[in-house]
Amino acid sequence: MGKKITIHSPATVANMVCGFDVLGFAVHEPYDIMHMEITEELGIVIVNEDDFNLPTDPLQNVAGAALLALMEAYGKPVGFKLTINKQIKPGSGVGSSAASSAGAVVGANALLGNLFSNEELVKFAMNGEKLASGVKHADNIAPCIYGGVTLIRSVFPLDIVKLNVPDLYVTIIHPQIEVKTSDARSILKQQVQLKDAIKQWGNIAGLVAGLEQGDYDLIGRSLEDFLIEPTRSILIPAFEAIKKVSKELGALGGGISGSGPSIFMLSTNESTAKSVELAMQQIYDKIGLGYHTYLTTINTSGILLSEAS
Ligand code: HSE
């Protein structure tokens, strides 16, 4: 009792273009900051330190839902106070709900003496994703907890593979519109053509091989999505223009970050990633749409804990 920890929980880019629900990676910027402690009072107290007005009722809050799953598995009476300062805007497509859910369970696990494995923590945190989007997907949660690029080979039963990755720069633009993951999922076609599926799994395998072998050309060739992007990209202003100019400037490729509206691009060096950022900004400036951009790198450590002062 009495120990207080600080949690830095990073943004994540799910899908990685071709790997809908099975690939995702963590980045260094942006990240949420949380403080957490065990309390004598049993149950969960959530305090919001940001202006997003998210629910503080643990049953309605993604971090609360994740923590409740952990507390059930713990099996003994316990209480937590969780103070959340979100920097990752909800509905931005860079894993805002995952950062809260995963951060809360990783923090609780540390306070309880690391009883649970990373895989168990992913399972608990997926309850937050279920609350946010109606589906237990792990492609934001897993990279948030494990760091780097993760492959979710299976959700039931959970089978997570952390991949080796070469150095990559990530440019993200978040147009100031909100796309709810549940909406972005509800518009998807439930059936796919075999010819498209063949191209898609070729790309997923190519991307995994490219990342493992540090083969940038193979990574670039594999960043293509035949199943999801054609439907979802209509929700994102100037999506095609941003993709086109980014590739012309030398980006390896990229696409919708998670369920959008953020768009991400991968580059092999910082100066390319910077020119991509400027070009993205110019496109939204021209159409008068507000945005935030991030120029960052892949975060291979995931959630970071420190003792709060
Ligand atoms: N794989 C999920 C989706 C990620 O695309 O719906 C949501 O962030």
Residues whose N, C-alpha, C, O or C-beta is under 5 A from the ligand:
A	BS01	HSE	A14 F20 D21 H137 D139 T181 R185 G258 S259
